[in-house]
Amino acid sequence: MQSQMDSGQAGAEAIPDSVRWRILVVLLAAIAMSLISVSIVNVALPSIQQGLEASQSDLQWVLSGYALTFGVVLVPAGRAGDIMGRGGIFIIGVAVFTAASIAAGLASDATWLNVARFVQGVGSGLLNPQGVGMIQQYFRGAERAKAFGYFGSAVGVSVGIGPVIGGLLIMLGGADLGWRLTFLINVLIGIATLIMAFAWFPKPLFNRVPGRTASASQRALRTSLYMARKLDPVGSLLLGLAVFAVLFPFMEARASALTWLLLPLGLMLVAAWVRWERYYARLGRSPMVDLNIFSTHSFTNGALIMTLYFTGMTSIWVLVALYLQQGLGKSALEAGLVGVPSAFISAYAARWAGRRVMRYGRRVVIGGLFFAIAGLAASIAVILLHQGGYLSVWWLVLSLSLIGVAQGSVISPNQTLTLAEVPLQYAGSSGAIMQTGQRIGTSIGIAVITAAVFMALGATSWSIAVSIGFGLIGLVMFGALAVAFKDQRDRARAR
């Protein structure tokens, strides 16, 4: 199998530039679709509640169900792509996501919608690690950094324009049809992505199992047994349960305090997973994750930076939406428009940083984190000055633009630096480890920071409460900055 992988990698390196960049277009289209689906739903929740007579718990699971299955599937899906073929798993993920989007758009009640969102999360979890793995596979050196720069641009624009598109669709379609269109818009993107993938992805889409047998049934049995052994099903189950146990309390904490008992269980499952992966490797088999990658300081430091960054920064847009809509009475469309300049600045910054990260290294990420801290401080100043009547709240457009610079300068450059020394045969699973850290960080950050804001609201105004939330995010960014400086020192010693 290893020789097959090596030959596959050599073939990937030999493909023409035009084919590589067409592959990137397909990857970015699907990743943009999955990210727009996350941010667009935020503005659709009131319409969903009205159209389906959904409860607050139902609405919570519209958001949480997607994030939960996405986080659980990521690492096993990344390893499946490494072993079976990233192109084939990517196409399956897009097809699942597109079909689930149709089901969500046609939902007749909240239960139907939430089941569709669970399946959407599975599709997104299948396709996302393949995107990172295929960029690793088909691009090298400066080209890889440039490709990740485009990846960062797609992330920035998708997250930024999702709420705006959602607001427009709800305004055009009305209370019932509008929220359905926010899901059905994925169908057009999904079908176009599938057509391009079948036309442009290198063939075969799946890796062939070595060896020949006499009949088709014997080949099918051999393939099933071979893939079951290579995919490490026990490791996949242990890690999936661990991620579920860690994420669930932060998503459903309001239901019962007993859910927090899952957190120590999740940590025990992580320990059991680590022991199993080491045992599986000692048997001479391929574990789901090569734990030796954590001895690579650049990977460990970069994964920690990304986890801390997402723990803090994803809460910014949640707080901005809450502050503008509930605190100041602005519309969903107005709340979405505030972030549009930041999204396009993020896209430009990602391309700029992607071209320079190989030259300047970790300094690009450090500079981005300083912009994040400056943007948080400036946003706090705008909010407090607006409360005093000295400044329009629309100055947030300018202060949040600094956040856009940060997003473009941190996410894709950090991804390039973190995965640079990871063996290619683990490109999908190692990229998925990073994304799992992002999911866990996002869930914990939003749960903790919004809880702190609502707690503060019991004693103070929206302006003070949101400023407290931004201050907490700033503390997390200082933590990420400390790790970035540590990584810079580690790289200097290694040189």
LOBA-406950 format. One record per residue (C-alpha): x, y, z. Coordinates in steps of 0.2 Angstrom, whole numbers, plus 2048, in hexadecimal, padded with zeros to 3 digits. Each point is the difference from the previous one (the first is absolute). Last residue first. Example, Ala and Ser with C-alpha at 12.3 -4.5 7.8 and 13.67 -1.06 7.14 Angstrom:
# LOBA-406950
<X=844 Y=7FB Z=824>
<X=7FA Y=7EF Z=803>
***
This chain:
# LOBA-406950
<X=859 Y=881 Z=83C>
<X=7F7 Y=7F6 Z=80E>
<X=804 Y=80D Z=80D>
<X=7F8 Y=80D Z=7F5>
<X=7F1 Y=7F5 Z=7FC>
<X=7FD Y=7FE Z=813>
<X=801 Y=812 Z=803>
<X=7F3 Y=804 Z=7F3>
<X=7F5 Y=7F3 Z=807>
<X=802 Y=808 Z=812>
<X=7FB Y=811 Z=7F8>
<X=7F0 Y=7F8 Z=7F9>
<X=7FC Y=7F7 Z=810>
<X=801 Y=811 Z=809>
<X=7F5 Y=808 Z=7F3>
<X=7F3 Y=7F2 Z=801>
<X=7FF Y=804 Z=813>
<X=7FF Y=813 Z=7FD>
<X=7F1 Y=7FC Z=7F4>
<X=7F7 Y=7F7 Z=80E>
<X=802 Y=80F Z=80B>
<X=7F9 Y=80B Z=7F2>
<X=7F1 Y=7F4 Z=7FE>
<X=7FC Y=804 Z=813>
<X=801 Y=812 Z=7FD>
<X=7F4 Y=7FF Z=7F1>
<X=7F4 Y=7F7 Z=80C>
<X=802 Y=80E Z=80D>
<X=7FD Y=80D Z=7F2>
<X=7F0 Y=7F7 Z=7FB>
<X=7FA Y=801 Z=812>
<X=805 Y=812 Z=802>
<X=7F6 Y=805 Z=7F0>
<X=7F1 Y=7F5 Z=804>
<X=7FE Y=809 Z=810>
<X=803 Y=7FA Z=812>
<X=7FB Y=7F4 Z=80E>
<X=7F7 Y=7F1 Z=7F8>
<X=809 Y=804 Z=7F0>
<X=810 Y=7FA Z=807>
<X=7F9 Y=7EF Z=801>
<X=7FB Y=801 Z=7EE>
<X=811 Y=805 Z=7FB>
<X=809 Y=7F2 Z=80B>
<X=7F5 Y=7F3 Z=7F8>
<X=804 Y=807 Z=7EF>
<X=812 Y=7FE Z=803>
<X=7FF Y=7EE Z=808>
<X=7F5 Y=7F8 Z=7F3>
<X=807 Y=809 Z=7F1>
<X=812 Y=7FC Z=805>
<X=7FC Y=7EE Z=804>
<X=7F8 Y=7FD Z=7F0>
<X=80C Y=809 Z=7F5>
<X=80F Y=7F8 Z=809>
<X=7F9 Y=7EF Z=7FE>
<X=7FD Y=803 Z=7ED>
<X=811 Y=808 Z=7FE>
<X=808 Y=7F2 Z=808>
<X=7F7 Y=7F4 Z=7F5>
<X=806 Y=80A Z=7F1>
<X=812 Y=7FE Z=806>
<X=7FE Y=7ED Z=802>
<X=7F7 Y=800 Z=7EF>
<X=810 Y=807 Z=7F8>
<X=80A Y=7F2 Z=808>
<X=7F3 Y=7F3 Z=7FA>
<X=801 Y=806 Z=7EE>
<X=812 Y=803 Z=7FE>
<X=805 Y=7F0 Z=809>
<X=808 Y=7F7 Z=7F0>
<X=808 Y=811 Z=7FC>
<X=80B Y=800 Z=810>
<X=7FE Y=810 Z=80A>
<X=80E Y=80D Z=7FF>
<X=7F7 Y=80E Z=7F7>
<X=7EF Y=7FC Z=809>
<X=802 Y=80E Z=80D>
<X=808 Y=80D Z=7F6>
<X=7F3 Y=7FF Z=7F2>
<X=7F1 Y=7FF Z=80C>
<X=807 Y=80F Z=80A>
<X=801 Y=80A Z=7EF>
<X=7EE Y=7FB Z=7FD>
<X=7F9 Y=805 Z=810>
<X=80B Y=80E Z=807>
<X=802 Y=80E Z=7F3>
<X=7EF Y=800 Z=7F8>
<X=7F7 Y=7FF Z=811>
<X=80B Y=80E Z=807>
<X=7FD Y=80C Z=7F2>
<X=7ED Y=7FC Z=801>
<X=801 Y=804 Z=813>
<X=808 Y=811 Z=7FB>
<X=7F0 Y=802 Z=7F5>
<X=7F6 Y=7FE Z=810>
<X=806 Y=811 Z=806>
<X=7FB Y=809 Z=7F0>
<X=7EF Y=7F8 Z=7FF>
<X=7FE Y=803 Z=812>
<X=7FF Y=812 Z=7FC>
<X=7EE Y=7FD Z=7FC>
<X=7FC Y=801 Z=812>
<X=801 Y=813 Z=7FE>
<X=80B Y=809 Z=80D>
<X=7FF Y=80C Z=80F>
<X=7EF Y=7FB Z=807>
<X=807 Y=7F8 Z=810>
<X=7FA Y=7EF Z=7FA>
<X=808 Y=803 Z=7EF>
<X=811 Y=804 Z=809>
<X=7FF Y=7EF Z=809>
<X=7FC Y=7F6 Z=7F0>
<X=80D Y=809 Z=7F6>
<X=80E Y=7FE Z=80D>
<X=7FC Y=7ED Z=802>
<X=801 Y=7FE Z=7ED>
<X=811 Y=809 Z=801>
<X=807 Y=7F4 Z=80D>
<X=7F9 Y=7F1 Z=7F7>
<X=808 Y=806 Z=7EF>
<X=811 Y=803 Z=809>
<X=800 Y=7EF Z=807>
<X=7FC Y=7F8 Z=7EF>
<X=80D Y=80B Z=7F8>
<X=80D Y=7FA Z=80C>
<X=7FA Y=7EE Z=7FC>
<X=803 Y=803 Z=7ED>
<X=812 Y=807 Z=804>
<X=804 Y=7F0 Z=809>
<X=7F9 Y=7F5 Z=7F2>
<X=80B Y=809 Z=7F3>
<X=80F Y=7FF Z=80B>
<X=7FE Y=7ED Z=800>
<X=808 Y=7FF Z=7EF>
<X=806 Y=810 Z=7F7>
<X=805 Y=7F9 Z=7F0>
<X=7F5 Y=7F0 Z=7FF>
<X=7F2 Y=80B Z=807>
<X=801 Y=80D Z=7F2>
<X=7F5 Y=7FB Z=7F2>
<X=7F3 Y=7F9 Z=80C>
<X=800 Y=80F Z=80A>
<X=7FA Y=80B Z=7F2>
<X=7F3 Y=7F4 Z=7FB>
<X=7FA Y=7FE Z=811>
<X=800 Y=813 Z=803>
<X=7F5 Y=802 Z=7F0>
<X=7F3 Y=7F4 Z=806>
<X=800 Y=807 Z=812>
<X=7FE Y=812 Z=7F9>
<X=7F1 Y=7F9 Z=7F6>
<X=7F9 Y=7F8 Z=810>
<X=803 Y=80F Z=80B>
<X=7F7 Y=80B Z=7F3>
<X=7F1 Y=7F5 Z=801>
<X=7FF Y=7FE Z=813>
<X=7F5 Y=80F Z=804>
<X=7F4 Y=7FA Z=7F1>
<X=7FA Y=7F1 Z=80A>
<X=7FA Y=80B Z=80F>
<X=7F7 Y=80B Z=7F4>
<X=7F8 Y=7F1 Z=7F7>
<X=7FA Y=7F8 Z=811>
<X=7F8 Y=811 Z=804>
<X=806 Y=80C Z=80E>
<X=7F8 Y=801 Z=811>
<X=80F Y=807 Z=809>
<X=803 Y=7F3 Z=80E>
<X=7F6 Y=7F1 Z=7F8>
<X=805 Y=803 Z=7EE>
<X=811 Y=809 Z=800>
<X=806 Y=7F8 Z=810>
<X=7FB Y=7EF Z=7FC>
<X=807 Y=800 Z=7EF>
<X=811 Y=808 Z=806>
<X=801 Y=7F3 Z=80E>
<X=7FE Y=7F1 Z=7F4>
<X=80C Y=808 Z=7F4>
<X=80D Y=802 Z=80D>
<X=7FD Y=7EE Z=807>
<X=80A Y=7F9 Z=7F1>
<X=80F Y=809 Z=806>
<X=803 Y=7F9 Z=811>
<X=800 Y=7ED Z=800>
<X=804 Y=801 Z=7ED>
<X=811 Y=808 Z=804>
<X=804 Y=7F4 Z=80F>
<X=7FD Y=7F1 Z=7F5>
<X=80A Y=807 Z=7F2>
<X=80F Y=805 Z=80B>
<X=7FF Y=7EE Z=808>
<X=800 Y=7F8 Z=7EE>
<X=80F Y=80B Z=7FB>
<X=80A Y=7FC Z=810>
<X=7FD Y=7ED Z=7FE>
<X=804 Y=800 Z=7ED>
<X=810 Y=80B Z=801>
<X=806 Y=7F6 Z=810>
<X=800 Y=7F0 Z=7F6>
<X=7FE Y=7F4 Z=80F>
<X=7ED Y=801 Z=7FD>
<X=803 Y=7F8 Z=7EF>
<X=806 Y=7F0 Z=809>
<X=7EE Y=7FD Z=805>
<X=7FD Y=7F9 Z=7EE>
<X=7EE Y=802 Z=7FF>
<X=7F3 Y=7F2 Z=7FB>
<X=80E Y=7F4 Z=803>
<X=808 Y=7F6 Z=7F2>
<X=805 Y=7EE Z=806>
<X=810 Y=7F9 Z=806>
<X=7F8 Y=7F9 Z=810>
<X=80A Y=80E Z=809>
<X=7F6 Y=80D Z=7F6>
<X=7F0 Y=7F9 Z=807>
<X=806 Y=800 Z=812>
<X=805 Y=812 Z=7FE>
<X=7EF Y=805 Z=7F8>
<X=7F7 Y=7F6 Z=80E>
<X=809 Y=809 Z=80E>
<X=7FC Y=811 Z=7F8>
<X=7EE Y=7FB Z=7FE>
<X=7FF Y=7FB Z=812>
<X=807 Y=811 Z=806>
<X=7F3 Y=809 Z=7F4>
<X=7F2 Y=7F5 Z=807>
<X=805 Y=805 Z=812>
<X=800 Y=812 Z=7FB>
<X=7EE Y=7FD Z=7F9>
<X=7FA Y=7F8 Z=810>
<X=807 Y=80F Z=809>
<X=7F5 Y=80B Z=7F5>
<X=7F1 Y=7F5 Z=800>
<X=7FC Y=804 Z=812>
<X=7FC Y=811 Z=7FA>
<X=7F0 Y=7F9 Z=7F9>
<X=7FA Y=7FE Z=812>
<X=7FD Y=813 Z=801>
<X=7F1 Y=7FE Z=7F5>
<X=7F8 Y=808 Z=7F1>
<X=80A Y=810 Z=801>
<X=810 Y=7F7 Z=7FD>
<X=7FA Y=7F9 Z=7EF>
<X=80E Y=807 Z=7F4>
<X=80E Y=802 Z=80C>
<X=7FC Y=7EF Z=808>
<X=800 Y=7F7 Z=7EF>
<X=811 Y=805 Z=7F9>
<X=80B Y=7F6 Z=80C>
<X=7F5 Y=7F0 Z=800>
<X=7FE Y=801 Z=7ED>
<X=813 Y=803 Z=7FD>
<X=804 Y=7F1 Z=80B>
<X=7F2 Y=7F5 Z=7F8>
<X=808 Y=804 Z=7EF>
<X=811 Y=7FD Z=806>
<X=7FC Y=7EF Z=807>
<X=7F6 Y=7FA Z=7F1>
<X=80D Y=805 Z=7F3>
<X=80E Y=7F8 Z=80B>
<X=7F5 Y=7F0 Z=800>
<X=7FD Y=801 Z=7ED>
<X=813 Y=802 Z=7FC>
<X=7FE Y=805 Z=7ED>
<X=80D Y=7F4 Z=7FA>
<X=7F8 Y=7F0 Z=808>
<X=7EF Y=804 Z=7FA>
<X=807 Y=805 Z=7EF>
<X=808 Y=7EF Z=7FE>
<X=7F1 Y=7F6 Z=806>
<X=7F4 Y=809 Z=7F4>
<X=80C Y=800 Z=7F1>
<X=803 Y=7ED Z=803>
<X=7ED Y=7FD Z=801>
<X=7FD Y=80A Z=7F0>
<X=80E Y=7F7 Z=7F7>
<X=7F9 Y=7EF Z=805>
<X=7EF Y=805 Z=7FA>
<X=807 Y=806 Z=7EF>
<X=809 Y=7F0 Z=7FE>
<X=812 Y=7F9 Z=7FE>
<X=80A Y=80B Z=80B>
<X=80D Y=80D Z=7FC>
<X=80C Y=80A Z=80C>
<X=801 Y=812 Z=805>
<X=7F0 Y=809 Z=804>
<X=7FC Y=80E Z=7F4>
<X=800 Y=812 Z=806>
<X=7EF Y=809 Z=7FC>
<X=7FD Y=80E Z=7F4>
<X=80A Y=7F8 Z=7F3>
<X=802 Y=80C Z=7F7>
<X=806 Y=812 Z=803>
<X=7F2 Y=80C Z=804>
<X=7FB Y=80C Z=7F2>
<X=7EF Y=7F9 Z=7F8>
<X=7F9 Y=7F6 Z=80F>
<X=805 Y=80F Z=80C>
<X=7F9 Y=80D Z=7F4>
<X=7EF Y=7F8 Z=7FF>
<X=7FF Y=7FD Z=813>
<X=805 Y=812 Z=804>
<X=7F2 Y=806 Z=7F4>
<X=7F3 Y=7F5 Z=809>
<X=806 Y=805 Z=811>
<X=7FF Y=813 Z=7FC>
<X=7EF Y=7FF Z=7F9>
<X=7FA Y=7F5 Z=80E>
<X=808 Y=80C Z=80D>
<X=7F3 Y=80D Z=7FC>
<X=7F3 Y=7F4 Z=806>
<X=805 Y=803 Z=812>
<X=7FE Y=813 Z=801>
<X=7F2 Y=7FE Z=7F4>
<X=7F6 Y=7F7 Z=80E>
<X=802 Y=80F Z=80C>
<X=7F9 Y=80B Z=7F3>
<X=7F1 Y=7F5 Z=7FB>
<X=7F7 Y=802 Z=811>
<X=803 Y=812 Z=806>
<X=802 Y=808 Z=7EF>
<X=809 Y=7FB Z=7F1>
<X=808 Y=810 Z=7FC>
<X=804 Y=807 Z=811>
<X=805 Y=7EE Z=806>
<X=80B Y=7FE Z=7F1>
<X=808 Y=811 Z=803>
<X=804 Y=7FD Z=812>
<X=807 Y=7EF Z=7FC>
<X=80C Y=807 Z=7F3>
<X=806 Y=80D Z=80C>
<X=802 Y=7F3 Z=80E>
<X=80A Y=7F5 Z=7F5>
<X=80B Y=80E Z=7F8>
<X=80D Y=801 Z=80E>
<X=802 Y=7EE Z=804>
<X=802 Y=7FC Z=7ED>
<X=80B Y=80F Z=7FC>
<X=80C Y=7FB Z=80E>
<X=801 Y=7EE Z=7FD>
<X=802 Y=802 Z=7ED>
<X=80E Y=80C Z=803>
<X=808 Y=7F4 Z=80C>
<X=800 Y=7F2 Z=7F3>
<X=807 Y=80C Z=7F3>
<X=80F Y=803 Z=80C>
<X=801 Y=7ED Z=803>
<X=803 Y=7FF Z=7ED>
<X=80D Y=80D Z=801>
<X=809 Y=7F7 Z=80E>
<X=7FF Y=7F0 Z=7F6>
<X=807 Y=809 Z=7F1>
<X=80E Y=807 Z=80B>
<X=805 Y=7EE Z=805>
<X=7F6 Y=7F2 Z=7F8>
<X=7EF Y=7FD Z=7FA>
<X=7F6 Y=7F1 Z=7FB>
<X=800 Y=7F5 Z=810>
<X=800 Y=80E Z=80D>
<X=7F2 Y=809 Z=7F7>
<X=7F7 Y=7EF Z=7FE>
<X=802 Y=7FD Z=813>
<X=7F8 Y=810 Z=805>
<X=7F1 Y=7FE Z=7F4>
<X=7FF Y=7ED Z=805>
<X=7FE Y=806 Z=812>
<X=7F1 Y=80B Z=7FC>
<X=7F6 Y=7F3 Z=7F5>
<X=7FC Y=7F3 Z=80D>
<X=7FC Y=80B Z=80E>
<X=7F5 Y=80B Z=7F5>
<X=7F6 Y=7F1 Z=7FB>
<X=7FE Y=7FA Z=812>
<X=7FB Y=811 Z=805>
<X=7F3 Y=801 Z=7F3>
<X=7F9 Y=7EF Z=807>
<X=7FE Y=808 Z=811>
<X=7F8 Y=80F Z=7F8>
<X=7F3 Y=7F5 Z=7F6>
<X=7FC Y=7F7 Z=811>
<X=7FD Y=812 Z=807>
<X=7F5 Y=805 Z=7F2>
<X=7F5 Y=7F1 Z=801>
<X=7FE Y=802 Z=813>
<X=7FC Y=813 Z=7FE>
<X=7F1 Y=7FC Z=7F4>
<X=7FC Y=800 Z=7EE>
<X=812 Y=800 Z=7F9>
<X=801 Y=803 Z=7EE>
<X=810 Y=80B Z=801>
<X=808 Y=7F4 Z=80C>
<X=7FD Y=7F1 Z=7F5>
<X=807 Y=80A Z=7F1>
<X=80F Y=805 Z=80B>
<X=802 Y=7EE Z=806>
<X=802 Y=7FA Z=7ED>
<X=80D Y=80D Z=7FD>
<X=80A Y=7FC Z=810>
<X=800 Y=7ED Z=7FC>
<X=805 Y=803 Z=7ED>
<X=80E Y=80C Z=806>
<X=807 Y=7F3 Z=80D>
<X=7FF Y=7F2 Z=7F3>
<X=80A Y=80B Z=7F4>
<X=80D Y=804 Z=80D>
<X=801 Y=7ED Z=804>
<X=804 Y=7FC Z=7EE>
<X=80D Y=80E Z=7FE>
<X=809 Y=7FC Z=810>
<X=804 Y=7EE Z=7FC>
<X=7FD Y=7F0 Z=80B>
<X=80E Y=802 Z=80C>
<X=803 Y=813 Z=802>
<X=7EE Y=803 Z=7FD>
<X=7FA Y=7F4 Z=80D>
<X=80D Y=808 Z=80C>
<X=7F8 Y=811 Z=7FE>
<X=7EE Y=7F9 Z=802>
<X=806 Y=7F8 Z=810>
<X=806 Y=811 Z=806>
<X=7F1 Y=80B Z=7FB>
<X=7F1 Y=7F5 Z=804>
<X=7FE Y=805 Z=812>
<X=802 Y=812 Z=7FD>
<X=7F4 Y=801 Z=7F2>
<X=7F3 Y=7F6 Z=809>
<X=801 Y=80C Z=80F>
<X=800 Y=810 Z=7F6>
<X=7F1 Y=7FB Z=7F5>
<X=7F6 Y=7FB Z=810>
<X=805 Y=810 Z=809>
<X=7F9 Y=80D Z=7F5>
<X=7EF Y=7F8 Z=7FB>
<X=802 Y=7F8 Z=812>
<X=7FE Y=811 Z=809>
<X=7F1 Y=804 Z=7F5>
<X=7F7 Y=7F1 Z=805>
<X=804 Y=804 Z=812>
<X=7F9 Y=811 Z=7FE>
<X=7F0 Y=7F8 Z=7FA>
<X=7FB Y=7FF Z=7ED>
<X=7EF Y=806 Z=7FA>
<X=807 Y=7FB Z=7EE>
<X=7FE Y=810 Z=7F7>
<X=802 Y=80C Z=80F>
<X=80F Y=7F7 Z=808>
<X=808 Y=7FE Z=7EF>
<X=7FD Y=813 Z=7FC>
<X=809 Y=804 Z=811>
<X=80E Y=7F4 Z=7FC>
<X=804 Y=806 Z=7EF>
<X=80D Y=80D Z=805>
<X=80B Y=7F3 Z=808>
<X=7FD Y=7F3 Z=7F2>
<X=80A Y=80A Z=7F3>
<X=810 Y=7FF Z=80A>
<X=801 Y=7ED Z=800>
<X=7F9 Y=7FD Z=7EF>
<X=80C Y=80D Z=7F9>
<X=80E Y=7F5 Z=807>
<X=7FA Y=7F0 Z=7F8>
<X=7FE Y=808 Z=7EF>
<X=811 Y=809 Z=801>
<X=808 Y=7EF Z=803>
<X=7F7 Y=7F9 Z=7F1>
<X=805 Y=80E Z=7F4>
<X=812 Y=801 Z=808>
<X=803 Y=7ED Z=7FC>
<X=7FA Y=802 Z=7EE>
<X=80A Y=80F Z=7FC>
<X=80F Y=7F8 Z=808>
<X=7FE Y=7F1 Z=7F4>
<X=800 Y=80C Z=7F2>
<X=810 Y=808 Z=807>
<X=809 Y=7EF Z=800>
<X=7FA Y=7FB Z=7EE>
<X=807 Y=811 Z=7F9>
<X=810 Y=7FD Z=808>
<X=803 Y=7EF Z=7F7>
<X=800 Y=7F0 Z=80A>
<X=811 Y=7F9 Z=805>
<X=7FF Y=803 Z=813>
<X=7F0 Y=7F6 Z=800>
<X=809 Y=7F2 Z=7F7>
<X=80E Y=800 Z=80D>
<X=7F3 Y=800 Z=80E>
<X=7F7 Y=7F1 Z=7F8>
<X=810 Y=7F7 Z=7FF>
<X=804 Y=803 Z=812>
<X=7EE Y=7FB Z=805>
<X=801 Y=7F0 Z=7F6>
<X=811 Y=7FC Z=808>
<X=7F8 Y=803 Z=811>
<X=7F2 Y=7F4 Z=7FC>
***
